[in-house]
Amino acid sequence: MAQNLAGDLVKYGITIVSGLARGIDSISHKQTVDSKGRTIAVMGSGVDVLYPPENKVLAEKIEENGTIISEFFLGTKPNAGNFPKRNRIISGLAHGTVVIEAGDKSGAILTALNAVDQNREVFSVPGRIFDKQSLGCLRLIRNGAIPVQNAGQILSHVENRLFKTLRPRQKNISLDLSWEEKIVVSKLHHEPIHIDDLVSNTEMELTHMLTILLELELKGVVQQLSGKQFVLGV
């Protein structure tokens, strides 16, 4: 799944961010490199202390069309406590965090929680309900993470955040909107805006604003992002 998602996202010019660790991290980086895409590896050690050592060739390939970064001083060893700390950088650099597998206790869950704090999207691949490596993923979905089966589902949620959009946008909204809906739409853009700012900008009550936004969502005019943020949906 990591291989498929990375390969498909690269086709749309998406940069893949991961941690160069064994397993899913390495698979994501390798597929991106093989697909001639850009990837960022965030290390839990100094950039001169490669870990795991078997990723030496992969790291060299990443540098050709990507970058390897670390907040730790040169010579810092890959101590266990470094990796949870560096996860906030992985999620912070990305528009969304995708959890492929996660057990009941997993560093991927910490990365997902960091993403929530940073107002980023969180995606989770649903697995078999009796698989121990799916417990964390299923728990994320129960708590609001977006279940994902293909790259298109990721792109549909992050496109509004991209610096370069993937498809042209419709400039004019020709739907039949009430005057209050038009006021709200006039305050929205393709950059996320928090609901508190919408309330402040329109001087509407919060409960009334929520009702209007729901109607606009049903009409396909507005899209809700994580953290109670909204963007134009067309």
Buried (B, 14 or more C-beta within 10 A) or exposed (E): BBBEBBBBBBEBEBBBBBBBBEEBBBBBBBBBBEBEBBBBBBBBBBBEBBBEEEBEEBBEBBEEEBEBBBBBEEEBEBEEEBBEEBBBBBBBBBBBBBBBBBBEEBBBBBBBBBBBEBBBBBBBBBBEEEEEBBBBBBBBBEEEBBEBEEBEEBBEBBBBBBEEEEEEEEEEBEEEBEEBBEBBBEEBEBEBBBBEEBBEBBEBEEEEBBEBBEBBBEBEBBBBBBBBBBBBBB
